[in-house]
Amino acid sequence: MGELLERLRAGLPDGAVAVDPDVTGAYARDMAGFCDAGEPAVLVFPETVEQVQFVMRTATELRVPVVPQGARTGLSGGANAVDGCILLSLTRMNRILHLDPVDRIAIVQPGVVNAELSRAAEARQLAYPPDPSSWESCTIGGNIGTGAGGLCCVKYGVTSEYVLGLDVVLADGRLLRTGRRTAKGVAGYDLTRLLVGSEGTLGVVVEAVLALRPAPGPQLVLAAEFDSVDAAGRAVCDVMAAGFTPSLMELMDATTVRAVNEMAQMGLPESTRALLLVAFDGPDQRELLAAVGELCTAAGATEVVPAEDRAESELLLQARRLALPALERMGTTMIDDVAVPRSALAAMLNGVAEIAERHRLTIGMVAHAGDGNTHPVVIFDARDPEQVERARVSFDEIMALGLELGGTVTGEHGIGLLKREWLARELGSVGLELQRQIKAVFDPLGLLNPGKMI
Ligand SMILES: Cc1cc2nc3c(=O)[nH]c(=O)nc-3n(C[C@H](O)[C@H](O)[C@H](O)COP(=O)(O)OP(=O)(O)OC[C@H]3O[C@@H](n4cnc5c(N)ncnc54)[C@H](O)[C@@H]3O)c2cc1C
């Protein structure tokens, strides 16, 4: 420990090394409930690629584990400390280095906050589409670490589709450059894609080349009310089967609607069992919303209300972004992230309701419905051991149901600590073995984010 601190202090600028347990403790975990966090030895804030290389070289020489961190908004324990580790916060590497309208790329450091990149792109009539609800705080490095999704994935896809190339510091301090900054390129194995979603277990992202799109312009949102989640799930399938590609299709159940109203007095309709938000950007928005409204009505919507204008649309989107924080005010939460084929969405929503009833628990439902990506939020009283046990069992049953329906245990939040045992079930023994072999190639000493993901 003494030697580690001495070397880090000698090699990093003043103010870049913290050891005060109050400070390091505050950085020891992300936003996932029910994940253990170890005691970090030290927290460092490098500002350059060379400083990250220095930290990794030092860690390798002294055999110290390293946990890379962005904004710690993660929901799987992926950024949690392990005992005796270096917490490597990339938040001070937060510059947009280049934004190019001809090549339609941005080159950014990992600590850039998602919404800041979006705003910078918008100022040049461009867009960086991946938009997690946490976009005002989460970082591009964390988005790449988790392979983040968001609200607009139903039309624009997830983070992996926008990462063209990466600069990555490996466990031994070497700098790896992957991918390209060209529109096309297929040279060699696609290490870029491998690194996206690797949860800090293969290397530390220190720079990223990201694809941009022409700015699509504002979205117009429609709110459809249903008297069952099942009917809302069917409406999602009908909209997709009819060939529409909305820019957003999100679902909130009655529990979530009430929680959002309580938190922010949004005036959402509390009598609805499921509120479906559907949006279009681009031309003919009103006509498209009208057609989708008809499909929703045919699927059983009791009320269909298109927003009048951009301001009303933005309010509905804001309500959706508040869903998780609002549910978190109701008790201790465990947030699932099961994605199923869209065609199985109604079965998934029904199954979760059945699990909630059987275990006598409130499970709020928020879903990126257009992607089949559900976030059942199990709410319980952490002071009651019997309730905690029921919550854990429900959380697991939800994942088992997702796999049964042909889905995955994580659509966007990652495995981290929370779903580690479930990875083996989803991948199978051969898949898991190969993943472990890949990890060993990048990080033979197992120092990068040990105990996470695999
Ligand atoms: C209210 C709320 C809403 C959310 N909504 C969404 C949503 O809609 N969609 C979604 O996908 N997620 C969502 N999330 C989860 C979270 O915001 C995302 O997982 C996000 O990508 C994490 O970014 P971060 O900067 O906070 O990373 P962190 O939590 O700090 O880290 C996440 C993972 O990435 C690794 N990592 C971080 N930086 C680097 C780096 N530079 N190099 C290598 N590895 C790195 C970490 O080790 C960790 O494994 C939400 C979270 C909250 C709290």
The ligand as an ORCA input file, in Angstrom:
! r2SCAN-3c Opt
* xyz 0 1
  C     -31.912      7.090    -13.566
  C     -31.121      6.158    -14.443
  C     -31.561      5.885    -15.721
  C     -30.831      5.031    -16.554
  N     -31.279      4.787    -17.823
  C     -30.557      3.997    -18.637
  C     -30.999      3.750    -19.980
  O     -32.025      4.259    -20.429
  N     -30.239      2.940    -20.756
  C     -29.077      2.370    -20.287
  O     -28.426      1.649    -21.036
  N     -28.654      2.588    -19.021
  C     -29.348      3.379    -18.195
  N     -28.913      3.592    -16.913
  C     -27.687      2.927    -16.436
  C     -26.381      3.745    -16.602
  O     -26.645      5.129    -16.669
  C     -25.623      3.266    -17.844
  O     -25.207      1.927    -17.631
  C     -24.397      4.114    -18.203
  O     -23.873      3.650    -19.435
  C     -23.295      4.095    -17.151
  O     -22.392      5.156    -17.422
  P     -21.435      5.722    -16.282
  O     -20.599      6.811    -16.839
  O     -22.208      6.080    -15.081
  O     -20.522      4.445    -16.014
  P     -20.170      3.677    -14.677
  O     -21.400      3.280    -13.952
  O     -19.162      4.451    -13.897
  O     -19.463      2.367    -15.274
  C     -20.187      1.411    -15.984
  C     -19.261      0.280    -16.443
  O     -18.356      0.765    -17.434
  C     -17.004      0.601    -17.025
  N     -16.297      1.805    -17.464
  C     -16.578      3.106    -17.171
  N     -15.726      3.910    -17.820
  C     -14.880      3.117    -18.517
  C     -13.764      3.359    -19.371
  N     -13.350      4.603    -19.657
  N     -13.122      2.305    -19.903
  C     -13.537      1.028    -19.662
  N     -14.563      0.746    -18.852
  C     -15.244      1.779    -18.300
  C     -17.057      0.425    -15.505
  O     -15.965     -0.335    -15.036
  C     -18.377     -0.284    -15.333
  O     -18.213     -1.660    -15.545
  C     -29.626      4.436    -16.069
  C     -29.188      4.726    -14.773
  C     -29.914      5.564    -13.953
  C     -29.393      5.854    -12.584
*
